Amino acid sequence: MIERIIDELERAKARVAHDAMKRQLEGKDASFEYGKAVGTYAGLQAALNFINRLLVEDEEDETGSMFND
C-alpha cells in the first residue's frame, strides 16, 4: 500500500514539473503560476521525505528490537 502512495506522489511531482515547463505565461500570472508550481512540487517532496523518514525509523525500531531481546 505504501508503495502505491509513494508512486502516486512521484507521478504528481512529475505532472507538476511537466505542466510548469509547458506553460507559456507572461506578466504577473507567470510569477504566480511558477510560485504555485514550485510550492506544490516542494510540498510533494516534503511528503515523500516524511514517508521515507517514517519508514527508516520503523525499520530501525524493528532492527533495534531484535538486538534488544
GUMILUM-669462 format. One record per residue (C-alpha): residue number from 1; residue in one letter; x negated, y, z negated. Coordinates in Angstrom, 2 decimals, always signed. Layout:
<sites>
{seq=NUM; type=A; u=X; v=Y; w=Z}
...
</sites>
This chain:
<sites>
{seq=1; type=M; u=+0.00; v=+0.00; w=+0.00}
{seq=2; type=I; u=-2.73; v=+2.47; w=-0.94}
{seq=3; type=E; u=-4.48; v=+1.79; w=+2.37}
{seq=4; type=R; u=-1.35; v=+2.88; w=+4.20}
{seq=5; type=I; u=-1.21; v=+6.13; w=+2.23}
{seq=6; type=I; u=-4.86; v=+6.84; w=+2.98}
{seq=7; type=D; u=-4.34; v=+6.09; w=+6.68}
{seq=8; type=E; u=-1.34; v=+8.43; w=+6.82}
{seq=9; type=L; u=-3.28; v=+11.23; w=+5.12}
{seq=10; type=E; u=-6.17; v=+10.76; w=+7.57}
{seq=11; type=R; u=-3.75; v=+10.88; w=+10.52}
{seq=12; type=A; u=-2.13; v=+14.02; w=+9.14}
{seq=13; type=K; u=-5.57; v=+15.66; w=+8.85}
{seq=14; type=A; u=-6.34; v=+14.77; w=+12.46}
{seq=15; type=R; u=-2.99; v=+16.18; w=+13.62}
{seq=16; type=V; u=-3.54; v=+19.45; w=+11.74}
{seq=17; type=A; u=-7.03; v=+19.84; w=+13.21}
{seq=18; type=H; u=-5.87; v=+18.96; w=+16.72}
{seq=19; type=D; u=-2.89; v=+21.31; w=+16.59}
{seq=20; type=A; u=-5.05; v=+24.16; w=+15.28}
{seq=21; type=M; u=-7.54; v=+23.75; w=+18.11}
{seq=22; type=K; u=-4.97; v=+23.63; w=+20.92}
{seq=23; type=R; u=-3.08; v=+26.79; w=+19.86}
{seq=24; type=Q; u=-3.79; v=+29.95; w=+21.82}
{seq=25; type=L; u=-2.70; v=+32.69; w=+19.41}
{seq=26; type=E; u=-3.83; v=+36.27; w=+19.10}
{seq=27; type=G; u=-3.48; v=+39.02; w=+16.51}
{seq=28; type=K; u=-2.10; v=+38.65; w=+13.02}
{seq=29; type=D; u=-0.30; v=+35.43; w=+13.88}
{seq=30; type=A; u=-3.60; v=+33.80; w=+14.83}
{seq=31; type=S; u=-5.18; v=+34.63; w=+11.48}
{seq=32; type=F; u=-2.16; v=+33.41; w=+9.57}
{seq=33; type=E; u=-1.85; v=+30.17; w=+11.54}
{seq=34; type=Y; u=-5.59; v=+29.49; w=+11.25}
{seq=35; type=G; u=-5.47; v=+30.08; w=+7.49}
{seq=36; type=K; u=-2.42; v=+27.87; w=+7.18}
{seq=37; type=A; u=-4.13; v=+25.05; w=+9.11}
{seq=38; type=V; u=-7.33; v=+25.36; w=+7.07}
{seq=39; type=G; u=-5.34; v=+25.29; w=+3.82}
{seq=40; type=T; u=-3.31; v=+22.29; w=+4.90}
{seq=41; type=Y; u=-6.43; v=+20.42; w=+6.01}
{seq=42; type=A; u=-8.16; v=+21.23; w=+2.71}
{seq=43; type=G; u=-5.11; v=+20.08; w=+0.76}
{seq=44; type=L; u=-5.01; v=+16.77; w=+2.61}
{seq=45; type=Q; u=-8.73; v=+16.29; w=+2.00}
{seq=46; type=A; u=-8.26; v=+17.09; w=-1.69}
{seq=47; type=A; u=-5.54; v=+14.43; w=-1.89}
{seq=48; type=L; u=-7.86; v=+11.89; w=-0.28}
{seq=49; type=N; u=-10.68; v=+12.83; w=-2.66}
{seq=50; type=F; u=-8.34; v=+12.43; w=-5.63}
{seq=51; type=I; u=-7.17; v=+8.99; w=-4.47}
{seq=52; type=N; u=-10.74; v=+7.87; w=-3.86}
{seq=53; type=R; u=-11.81; v=+9.09; w=-7.31}
{seq=54; type=L; u=-8.94; v=+7.19; w=-8.94}
{seq=55; type=L; u=-9.86; v=+4.03; w=-7.03}
{seq=56; type=V; u=-13.51; v=+4.30; w=-8.07}
{seq=57; type=E; u=-12.58; v=+4.92; w=-11.71}
{seq=58; type=D; u=-10.20; v=+1.96; w=-11.65}
{seq=59; type=E; u=-12.89; v=-0.24; w=-10.12}
{seq=60; type=E; u=-15.42; v=+0.91; w=-12.73}
{seq=61; type=D; u=-12.92; v=+0.19; w=-15.52}
{seq=62; type=E; u=-12.39; v=-3.34; w=-14.20}
{seq=63; type=T; u=-16.13; v=-3.95; w=-13.84}
{seq=64; type=G; u=-16.85; v=-2.47; w=-17.26}
{seq=65; type=S; u=-14.23; v=-4.62; w=-18.94}
{seq=66; type=M; u=-15.83; v=-7.77; w=-17.51}
{seq=67; type=F; u=-19.10; v=-6.93; w=-19.24}
{seq=68; type=N; u=-17.49; v=-5.76; w=-22.49}
{seq=69; type=D; u=-15.66; v=-9.05; w=-23.16}
</sites>
